[in-house]
Amino acid sequence: MHDWITTPITADILRGALDLERTEHGLLPHRLPARARAQCADGQLAMAESQPSGVRLVFRTRATAVELDTLPTKRDYVGVPPRPDGRYDLLVDGRLTGQASVTGGNTLTIDMTTGTAQLRPGAPGTLRFTDLPDGAKTVEIWLPHNETTELIALRTDAPVEPAPDEGRKVWLHHGSSISHGSDAAGPSTTWPALAASLGGVELTNLGMGGSALLDPFTARALRDTRADLISIKIGINLVNVDLMRLRAFTPAVHGFLDTIREGHPTTPLLVVSPIQCPIHEDTPGPSVPDLTAGQLRFRAAGDPAERASGKLTLTDIRDELQRIVEQRAADDPHLHYLDGRNLYGQADFAELPLPDQLHPDAATHRRIGERFAALAFTANGPFGK
């Protein structure tokens, strides 16, 4: 039995979200501001930005027990085995000490062959962590990176106060589902979360599954968000959805960078090209689901001959991104380029292949995070200077 203290969930104990929406149940963290959400009717983006990758409750307390009431929205895909419940990670003074899930909640059933989705409402659930070490400590509860989560109530058996600002730099990152954390073991072990921990920085993760598409409203969100370090990982989603040709890609990248620079004119800005992905290295998109083996895999549906007309492959995107960054860096000494194959390349694919041909598994997330930290946050890296 515990004498519970209920603490209102407010922005001063929540990190990694750009906006908080009041719902009938509680608070829904968003990773894009309301203005950006209003400018796009795409269901994939709406789902991705509402999934709280990198969002965590952070507070100081002497509590030995914590409860969190939430309403999750889980995803099921027609023809694919059920997904596991989203995982919450408990960190105490920076160390992972607990993992748990919330059962129940809403269920969104998605049919990838027809592009339709159906929502089945469900009931809230309670997350519970007990036997925390006694004494004053910093507690972090990382929300599931792949499960939309409405926050209802926070209870502890001792008072809670906001954790003080430790003066760490804020790293703002934008990318695709790989940055979002697809197939990572948990929210604190996506590759950006691992890299942030190794680099000693505070993460704001705007990795958006299926939605790193050079949207102007995303660029404005990056422009208007506090950051000491910024990285953008560009490429795979543009091929996935066959969104644009080379003619449109080049000015879109320039415009995206121009917008970020309006708010962060001298902030270190790292442009990262795609990691190795054999199905799209030299074959354009779109990527289409393949369920013939009873599990979800993807294949490239484009024709390599279409590259002549400007259809994009990962090879084309890397070449053009490097050229753009080299051109702009002549006047922007704080702009840098990183070839994504230095994070995960051909030899890595041979050792740790992408299980569905697009997304890395948990071990590969760790490898990418460790390599990014070593390349970006060390003394000679773009974020270590």
N, C-alpha and C positions, 0 to 999 in steps of 0.2 A: 504494500500500500504506500502511496505517495501523497503528500500534500501538494497538489499541482498549482502552479502559478501560470496563468495564461498571459502571454506577451503578444501585443498586436504585431502583426507582420507588416513592417514598413520598409521604405527604401533604405533606411540607415542600417538594417541588418541583412540586406539583400544585395548581392553583387553579381554583375554580369548581364543584367537586364537593362534595356534602354527605355522601357515603358512598363507601367503596371496598370492593367485594366481591372476595374471593379466589376465583378460578375455577381450573379445571384447567390453564388456559393462563397466567394471570397475574392482572392486576387489572382489574376492570370498574368504571369510575366511574359513580356514580349521582347524579342531581340531586334525588332524594327519599330520605329516610332509610328504613332497613329497616322501621321501624314503620309508616310511611305506605304503603310498598309492600305490606305484609301486609294492609292494610285495604281494598284494592281489587283485584278480579280482572279489571279491564278491560284487554284486550290492547292497546288503543290507548294508554292511559296508560303501561303497562309498556314499550312500544316508545319512546314519546316521552321518558320520563324517563331511559332508558338511552342516548339519543342525546346526546352530550356538548356541547351548544350552550354556548359560553362557557367550556368546560373547556380548560385549556392547561397544558403543562409550562413552568415558568419557572425558570431557573437562571443562575448566573454561570459563565463559563468562558473560557479562551483557545483553545478548540477551533476548528479550521477545518473539521472534518467531524463530522457527527452521523448516527447511524443509530437508527431506532426500529422494533422488531418489533411488529406488531400483528395482531390477528385481527378484521377488520371483519365486520359483518353488513349486507349491502346489501339494498335493497328493489326488487322488481319488481312492477309492477301489470299484471294481465291486461288485454289490450286497449289498452295504452298503450305508446308507444315506450320502450325501455330508458332508465333513468336513468343519468347519468354517475356515475363513481366519486366518492366523497366526497373533498373537498379538504382538505389540511393546509396551513396558512399558517405560514411561518417569519418571525418578526419579530426583528430584531437592533437592540437599543437603541430599540425602539419603532417601527422602520420595517419595512414589509413588504419582504422581500428574496428570498423564495422560495415556491413553491407546488408541491405534488406530491400524488400519490395512491398508495394501496396497492391493487394488483390482487388478484384471488382473494377468499378469505374465504367466509363463509357467505352464502347467498342466501335471503331471505324473500320468497316469492311470494304476493301478496295479490290476492284477487278481491273488488273492492268491490261487485259486484252480489250476491254471496252472503254476504259477510262472513267468508269463510274464508281461511286462510293456511297455507302449507306451507313448512317450513324445510329447505333442502338444505345439509348441512355442507360446509365447504371448508377450505383450508389457510391458515395465517398468511402474511403478506407482510412486506416490509421497506421502510421509508421511508428515503430517503437524501438528505441535503443536504451538498454539498461547497463548497469555495472560500469559506467564511465569512471575513470579515476577521480578520486576526491581531490579537492583543491582547485584554485583558480586556473583556468585554461581557456584556450581559444577553440571553439567548436565550429566546424564547418559541416554542413549537410549539402552535398552536391546532388541536385535534382537529376532525374533520369534524362540523359541527353537526347533520347529518342522517343519520349512519351510526354505529350502535352500535359501539363500539371497545374491545376488550380489549387492554390494554397488557401486552406480554410482556417486552421488554428495551430498555434505553437504552444506547447505546455512543457514546463520543466519543474523539477523539485527544488530549485533555487533560483534567485533572480537572474535576469539576463540584462546585459548592456551591450551596446554596439562595440565591436572590436576597434581599437584605435588604429589610425592610419600609421603604418610602419614606414612610410616613405618609399615604398617600392614603386618602380616604374610600372606604368600601365601599358600593356601590349594589346593592341587592337588588331584582330586577325579576321580576314574574310576569305572564304573558299567554298568548296563544294561539299557533297556528302562525306567525303573523306575527312575534311576539316571538321564537319559537323560531328563526326565520330561513328559513322556507320560501321557496325560489326566490332567496335571496341568492346572490351570486357565490362566497362562501366564508365560513369561520367568523369571520374577523376583520372582515367587512363586513356582517354582519347589522345591522339598525338599532340594537339595543341596544349591540353592540360598537362601532359607529361613534360613537354618542352618548357612551359611556363614555370613548373615546379623546379626543374633543373636550372632554369635561367634566373630564378629568384624574382619573378615579375608577377603582377596581377593581370589575369587574363580577362579580356572581353572577347568572346568568340562569336563572330558573325558568320561562321560556316553554316551554309544553308543547303541542305540536301536537295539536289536537282535544280538549284536556283542561283548559282554563281554565274550570272548571265550579263554582267556589265550594265545592269539596270541603273538609270540615272538616280532613282530614289535611294538605291543602296549606296551609291557614291555620296549622296548628300548626307545620309546617316553616318557614314564614316567621317565625312567632313566635320560634322557637328558634334561628334563624340570625343570626349576627353581622351587623349592618348599621348604617351611619350615615345611609343614605337608602333609602327604600322606595317603589316604585311598583307598582301593580297595574292591569292593563289588562283590563277586564271587558266581555263582551258577545257577541262574534261566535260563540263556541262554544256559548253557551246557545241561540242561534237555530239554529245548525247542526244540533244534535241534538234541538231542540225539547224541552229538558229540563224546563222549569218554566213556570208561568204567573206573572203579575204578583204574585198573592197570595203565592206562595212566594219570588219573587225578592227582594222588599223585605226580609223578615226574614233571608234568606240573606246578603244583602250586609251587613246590620248585624252578623250573627253572625261573618262573615268578618273584618270590621274590628275587632270586639270582641276576637277571638282574637289578631290581630296586636298590638293595643294591650296585651295582657297582658304581652308580652315587650318591646315597644318603646313605652312610654307617651308619650314626647315626641319620638320620631324623626320628622323630616319624612316625611309619608306622602301620596303623590300618587295619586289615583284618576283613571284615564284611560279615557274612553269610546271606543267603536269608531271607527275611521277610516271614511271613505265607502265604502260597498259597495252599489251601486244595487240589486242583486237582493233585498236584505233591508232596505232603508231603510223600506219600508212594507208588505212582504210577509213573513209569518212563515215559519219553517222547517217541516220540516227542509230542509237543503241536500242535494241528491242529485246523484250523478255523471251526466254526459252525455257519452257516448263516440261519438255519432253522427258527429261530424266527424273521427274518427280521432285526436283528441287529447282530453285530459281537460279538461273544463269542468264548472262546477257551475250548477245552477239552483235557484230557490226552489220548494219543493213545497207550501207553505202557501197559505192563502186569506186575502186581506186582510180579509175579513168576520169572520174568527175573532179579530181584535183585540178585538172587543166582548166576547168571553168570556175575555180576559186573555192570549191568545197574544202572545208578545213579538216585536217588531221592533226594529231598531236605533234608530229614532226613539223608541220607548217606553223603551228602556233608557237612552238619553242623558238623557231628561227625568227619569227616576226617579233615576239616579245623581246628577245635579246637585242634585235636591231633597234626597236623603239627605245628601250632603256639606254642603250649606248648613245643614241641620238640625243635624248633628253638629258642624260647625265653630264653632257658638256656644259649645260647651264644649271644643273641641279646636282651638286656634289653629294647630297644626302639621299639620292636615289640609287638603288642597288638591284642586281638581278641574281637569282639563284635558279640553276637548272634543277628541276624536280627529280631528275634521275640521280642526282647526288644524294637524295633522300631515300630513293627506292628505284633501283635500276635493273638492267637485264639480268645480272647475276643474282640479285635479290629475288626476282621473279622465279628464277630456276630453283632457288632454295625455299622460298615462301610464296608460292603462287597465290594469285588473287582467287579466292574460292568461287566467286561468281563471275570472274573475269573483269570485274570493275572495282570491287571494294576490298581493302586490306583486312586481315583478321587481327585478333588482339596482339599477337606477337609482332606483327608488322607495324601496328600502331606504335608499339614501344620502340621499335627500331627507328621509325621515322621521327618520333619525338626526340630520341637521343641524338640522332644525327642533326636535326634542326638546331637543337640547343648547342651542339658542338660547332656548327657552322655559323650560327647567328649571334649567340650570346657571349662567346669567348672574346678575348681582348682584341683579336684581329677581325672579328666579324662585324657586320653592319650594325648590330645592336650592342656591341661591346665597346664602342669607341666613345 
